[in-house]
Amino acid sequence: MKLYGMQQSRSFRCLWALEESGLQYDYVPIKLRIEETDPDSAQNPAYLAVNVQGKVPSLKDGDMTLTESVAILQYIARKAPAAGLVPKCNDQVLAKHDELVSFVLAELEQPLWSKGKHIFALPEEQRIPAMLETAKFEFAKALNTLDHLLEDNEFAIADHFSIVDILLAQTFNWALRFEFDLPQKYVNLRNRHYDRPAAKRAMELIS
Ligand SMILES: N[C@@H](CCC(=O)N[C@@H](CS)C(=O)NCC(=O)O)C(=O)O
């Protein structure tokens, strides 16, 4: 199994899950926004054959390729059931798990990505400076909803660490890097989970 990724990106969540899982894998560093002739470039034809959008992360396992970070997380979790990265519990608790995964992607990380897009990712002529205030407003709104979805427990779901905890911690880390206002309880959540040995190993690999 090969994970293609880059520092400071959604790749970290997948690398972290791989480290939690105990599965064997290789990590292939990819670089964004460099000449496509560079063999490590996300725009190099060899990488575009893996991920047509030239984005990270991507995972290859045998003939199968995945290019969405949450699909990668779920694949890793299913491949290593003993690691418990998807909670083993009843359908209703599992549904709450799926709800939180969707919420992080659809609501919580979107304003962060909006800010990134309008600061550096979009072509300059497509960037709209006013979007930065909109992103701040939308992130605060999503946090307010999260306060209702998330109970004040050590882990998001049931009584153990799962891919939702990875997603939440990484999204809060992203919010801090992008200078969004983040309540202390969510800073603490980020710190608590980033202190896990698997997160530290993943961090060393990616930096
Ligand atoms: N929905 C995708 C998003 C992947 C994505 O946008 N990755 C960013 C880095 S975090 C990227 O590769 N951006 C490259 C670009 O915008 O050119 C996922 O969750 O994997």
The ligand as a Gaussian input file, in Angstrom:
#p B3LYP/6-31G(d) Opt

LIG

0 1
 N      -11.732000      16.238000      -1.036000
 C      -10.329000      15.959000      -1.144000
 C       -9.566000      17.268000      -1.207000
 C       -8.118000      17.084000      -1.553000
 C       -7.414000      18.418000      -1.649000
 O       -8.006000      19.439000      -2.048000
 N       -6.140000      18.420000      -1.283000
 C       -5.364000      19.648000      -1.336000
 C       -4.300000      19.616000      -0.236000
 S       -5.039000      19.482000       1.364000
 C       -4.622000      19.711000      -2.650000
 O       -4.021000      18.740000      -3.052000
 N       -4.664000      20.848000      -3.311000
 C       -3.948000      21.011000      -4.536000
 C       -4.375000      22.204000      -5.277000
 O       -5.295000      22.875000      -4.830000
 O       -3.773000      22.428000      -6.315000
 C       -9.882000      15.095000       0.035000
 O      -10.461000      15.226000       1.133000
 O       -8.954000      14.294000      -0.118000

